[in-house]
Structures are given as structure tokens and as C-alpha cells.
Amino acid sequence: MLFVLGNRSHIGISVLQTRNPLWVRLSDGSIRNSYTVKVRNMEARPRSVEIRIDGVNGVVWDEDGNRATASRAVRLDVPADKVAKAQLFVAAAAAGPQHGDLTFTVRALDREGESAVDDSYFERPEGAK
């Protein structure tokens, strides 16, 4: 039991897609979905993490950021033994499947470099071109 406790991950991620509205068409024609992301830090020290998206050819940014500087990842600081919550936005081209798989990966930016993954979906309007 001590081995299992000593080797468990000390970081976690939970992603929930914001459903109202499900998607938004941006001025350039791309589609934006929003997500509530919770990152759990199970260390007795604060940690900086990077949240990366995979699954769509798009960009991500947080509620404080600017879409013009968006990239495939955002950085978040998580206090010791706490859960940090962030509203993230993902934008991708309108052309593509109506319902696509999306993966959020959180990686600690310290020497341990622990990571965790949660899956979600990227939604587009039916027949989007």
C-alpha cells in the first residue's frame, strides 16, 4: 500500500465543456468552444503547469488572454494542495466533423514533470463549411 501511495500522480485534471452555448462562430468564421478546466495539485508546494490541447487543429486561450496571442497551450499556477479553475476557449476551423475528440493534457513545469489527461469533445454546427 505504501508503494502505491508513494507512486501515485500528484497532479490531476478535470474538463467540462460549457454547454450554453455549445459553440460560437467567431468573426473570422472559425468555431469556438469553451471549457471549464480544474487542475488539482496534490503537493504541499505551489506548481506551475501547462495545459495543452490535442485532437483539433486549433488554438487555446484563457479568459484573461487575447485570442491574437493564443497557442496550443496555456500556463496556469496552482496553489499548494488546491484546485485551480480556469475557463479555456478553443477555436478551430469551421470545416471538420460535427463532433470531434479533444484531449487536454496538464504537465507540471517542475523537475518531476508529472502529467494527467482528460478527454472531451469539440463541437461544430451541423454542415459547417
N, C-alpha and C positions, 0 to 999 in steps of 0.2 A: 504494500500500500504506500509506503514511503517513496518507493521508486516512481510510482505513478504520479504522486503528488509533486515530486521534485522535477518530473519531466513534462508536466502539463504546460501548455502555452499560457503566457501571461498577458495575452492581448486577444481581443475578440471584436467582431464587427457584426452589426445587425442593420439590414437595409429594408426600408419600407417605401414602396412607391406611393407618392402623393396622388390620390385618385380624383381630385376635384380641382381643376380639370385634368383629365388623363394626359392630354398633350396640348401644346400650344404651337401654332405656326408663327415663326419669327418673321421679321420684315424682309429677310433675305430668302425666305421660302423654306428654310430648314425647320425641323421639328424639335421642340424642347420637351423633355420630361423632367419632373422634379422628384427628388427622393429625400427622405429623412434618414440620415445615417447616424448610428450610435456606435462609438468606439469605446470599448471597455479596457481600461488599464488596470491590471491586477498586480502592479508593482508598487512598492512603497516610495516611489520617486516619480516625478513628472516625466513624461515622454513625448517626444515629437514623433509624429507618424506621417506617412504618405498614403493617400487613398488614390488608387489607380483604377481606371475602368478598362474593360476589355469586352469585345463582343460586337461593338458597332464602331464604325469609322467616324468617331465624333470627338467632342471635347467636353470637359467638365469644369465647372467653377462653383464657388460657394456664394452665399448671399451677400458677402462683403466684397466680392471680387467684381471684376469687369470682364464682360464676355470677350472684349478685344484682346485680353491677355490670357484667355483660357488655354488649357493644355490637356493632356491625357491624365493628369494627376493634380491633386491639391494637397496642401500640407495642413496639419491640424495639431495643436498642442493639447495633450490630455493630462489633467492633474493626477497626482498620485492617488491610487485606489478609488478612482472615479470613472464616470462615464461622460464622455464629451458628445454632444449632439450637434449636428450640422445639417443645414438644408443645402443639398447639392443639386445642381442643374446639369443635365446632359443634353447636348444638342448634336444632331446628326442630319444628314441629307434626308429630304422628304422621300426620295426614291429608296425602296427597300421593302422587306417583308413587313406586314402589318404588326406582327408580334415577333420580336427577336430576343434571344437570350442575351443577358448582360451580366458581367461578373465584376464585382467590387472586391479589390484586394487591399487590405491595410498592411503596411510594413513599418515596423519600428525603425527609426533612423538612428538607433544607437548601435553599439557593437554587437549586441545579441541579434539584432535584425529579425526578430520574430515576425511572423505574418499570419493572417487569417483571411478567409474568403467567405463571401456570401453572394448568392445569385439572385437576380431579379430579372425584369423584362423591360425592353424598350418598345413603346407603343407608337404606331403611326396611324393616321387616318386611313380608312379603307380606300384603296385605289389611289393612294398618294403618288404623285409623279414629281 
